[in-house]
């Protein structure tokens, strides 16, 4: 894993395709906060708890001026199934080649688990809160999946 961007750093630019087929980039979020969260894989227990925590508190997060965008290396079809099954109310970015995850340093981190995930193209679980000007405001590198929305709300 490359170095994670730190608080105060400019957020790496990204672009990709979301669950609904829309193209999205960092520039689309200028003027509002972005909760950009990387997760290993659709529809696994931890990833489902994390997504559902954010889903259940999306209105409160939006009320604090933030959008949510989930990122993993699965394709649009996988994201569509995951979104429909759990009624997610925010988009997921299909980062099939892991380009966005590499830009944010979330693929190939230290330790055996990170190395194993990198071999199969999965990102580590890390959340970045990006401010209205495109700078990293907070990094949550060990999110509590069941209570992740509370962690995010405390930082917004």
C-alpha positions as CSV (number, residue, x, y, z in Angstrom):
1,X,0.0,0.0,0.0
2,X,1.3,3.4,-0.8
3,X,1.1,6.0,1.9
4,X,-2.3,7.0,2.9
5,X,-3.0,10.7,2.4
6,X,-2.9,12.5,5.7
7,X,-5.0,15.2,7.2
8,X,-4.4,18.4,5.3
9,X,-3.2,16.8,2.1
10,X,-5.0,17.4,-1.2
11,X,-7.3,14.5,-1.9
12,X,-6.1,12.5,-4.9
13,X,-8.2,13.1,-7.9
14,X,-10.3,10.2,-9.0
15,X,-13.0,9.3,-11.5
16,X,-15.0,6.2,-12.2
17,X,-18.4,4.7,-12.7
18,X,-21.0,4.3,-9.9
19,X,-23.7,1.8,-9.2
20,X,-26.2,3.5,-11.6
21,X,-23.7,3.8,-14.4
22,X,-23.0,7.5,-13.8
23,X,-19.4,8.9,-14.2
24,X,-18.2,10.6,-11.0
25,X,-15.0,12.4,-10.0
26,X,-13.7,14.2,-7.0
27,X,-14.5,17.5,-8.7
28,X,-18.2,16.6,-8.6
29,X,-18.0,17.1,-4.8
30,X,-16.4,20.5,-4.6
31,X,-18.3,22.7,-2.3
32,X,-19.5,19.9,-0.1
33,X,-17.9,17.3,2.2
34,X,-17.3,13.7,0.9
35,X,-17.2,10.6,3.0
36,X,-15.1,8.4,0.7
37,X,-14.9,4.9,2.1
38,X,-12.9,2.0,0.8
39,X,-14.0,-1.5,1.7
40,X,-12.8,-5.0,0.7
41,X,-15.8,-6.7,-1.0
42,X,-19.5,-6.4,-1.6
43,X,-21.9,-8.5,0.6
44,X,-19.4,-9.8,3.1
45,X,-20.4,-9.5,6.8
46,X,-18.1,-6.6,7.8
47,X,-18.7,-4.7,4.6
48,X,-22.5,-5.1,4.9
49,X,-22.5,-3.8,8.5
50,X,-20.4,-0.8,7.4
51,X,-22.6,0.0,4.4
52,X,-25.8,-0.4,6.4
53,X,-24.5,1.8,9.2
54,X,-23.9,4.6,6.7
55,X,-27.2,3.9,4.9
56,X,-29.2,4.2,8.2
57,X,-27.5,7.5,9.0
58,X,-27.2,9.0,5.5
59,X,-29.8,11.7,6.2
60,X,-27.9,12.9,9.3
61,X,-24.6,12.8,7.3
62,X,-26.3,14.8,4.5
63,X,-27.6,17.3,7.0
64,X,-24.0,18.0,7.9
65,X,-23.2,18.8,4.3
66,X,-21.6,15.5,3.3
67,X,-22.2,13.0,0.5
68,X,-21.2,9.3,0.9
69,X,-19.3,7.3,-1.8
70,X,-18.3,3.7,-1.3
71,X,-15.4,2.3,-3.2
72,X,-14.3,-1.4,-3.8
73,X,-12.8,-3.3,-6.7
74,X,-16.0,-5.2,-7.7
75,X,-17.7,-4.3,-11.0
76,X,-21.0,-2.4,-11.5
77,X,-23.1,-5.6,-11.5
78,X,-21.8,-6.7,-8.1
79,X,-22.4,-3.2,-6.7
80,X,-25.9,-3.2,-8.1
81,X,-26.8,-6.5,-6.4
82,X,-25.3,-5.3,-3.1
83,X,-27.1,-2.0,-3.3
84,X,-30.5,-3.6,-4.1
85,X,-30.1,-6.4,-1.5
86,X,-29.4,-3.9,1.3
87,X,-31.3,-0.9,-0.1
88,X,-28.2,1.3,0.0
89,X,-29.1,5.0,-0.5
90,X,-25.7,6.2,-1.7
91,X,-23.6,5.3,-4.7
92,X,-20.7,2.8,-4.9
93,X,-17.8,3.3,-7.2
94,X,-16.6,0.4,-9.3
95,X,-12.8,0.5,-9.0
96,X,-12.2,-2.7,-11.1
97,X,-8.5,-2.1,-11.7
98,X,-7.9,-0.7,-8.2
99,X,-6.6,2.7,-9.6
100,X,-8.6,4.8,-7.1
101,X,-7.6,2.5,-4.2
102,X,-3.9,2.8,-5.2
103,X,-4.2,6.6,-5.4
104,X,-5.5,6.6,-1.9
105,X,-3.0,4.0,-0.6
106,X,-5.6,1.4,0.4
107,X,-4.2,-1.6,-1.6
108,X,-1.2,-3.6,-0.5
109,X,-0.7,-2.3,3.1
110,X,1.7,-3.7,5.7
111,X,0.8,-7.1,7.3
112,X,-0.2,-10.5,6.0
113,X,-3.9,-9.7,5.7
114,X,-3.3,-6.5,3.6
115,X,-0.8,-8.4,1.5
116,X,-3.3,-11.3,0.9
117,X,-6.1,-8.8,0.0
118,X,-3.8,-7.1,-2.4
119,X,-3.0,-10.3,-4.2
120,X,-6.7,-10.7,-5.1
121,X,-7.2,-6.9,-5.7
122,X,-9.1,-6.0,-2.6
123,X,-8.6,-2.7,-0.8
124,X,-8.1,-2.2,2.9
125,X,-11.0,-0.7,4.9
126,X,-10.2,3.0,5.2
127,X,-12.5,6.1,5.3
128,X,-11.5,9.6,4.2
129,X,-13.5,12.6,5.0
130,X,-12.7,15.2,2.4
131,X,-13.6,18.8,3.0
132,X,-15.4,21.2,0.6
133,X,-12.1,22.3,-0.9
134,X,-10.9,18.8,-1.8
135,X,-8.5,18.4,1.2
136,X,-8.3,15.4,3.5
137,X,-10.0,16.5,6.8
138,X,-9.9,13.1,8.6
139,X,-8.7,9.6,8.0
140,X,-10.4,6.6,9.8
141,X,-8.0,3.8,9.2
142,X,-9.6,1.3,11.6
143,X,-13.3,1.9,11.3
144,X,-15.8,0.2,13.6
145,X,-18.0,-1.3,10.9
146,X,-21.2,-1.6,13.0
147,X,-20.9,2.0,14.3
148,X,-19.1,3.6,11.4
149,X,-21.7,6.3,10.8
150,X,-21.3,7.4,14.4
151,X,-17.6,7.7,13.9
152,X,-18.2,9.8,10.7
153,X,-20.8,12.0,12.3
154,X,-18.5,12.8,15.2
155,X,-15.9,14.2,12.7
156,X,-18.2,16.1,10.4
